[in-house]
């Protein structure tokens, strides 16, 4: 049985190897650890939920992902990539 962390994160840093080690933790921080800026609207899911392009910068690296807002509150950021 794998001994995985007891919390939920979203994005590429969520991938764990067979030993339960977070293989990408040094490269992409968890989305909750970054200060995100909302960019262009991508899609309106319903009257409450919308998706936006999101950007964040940490240690001189710029990250971009897709953010889901519900009732104008950021719920999650997915598909996080490093932008150079």
Buried (B, 14 or more C-beta within 10 A) or exposed (E): EEEEEEEEBBBBBBEBEEEEEBEBBEEBBBBBEBEBEBEEEBEEEEEEEBBBBBBBEEEEEEBBBBBBBEEEEBEBBBEBEEEE
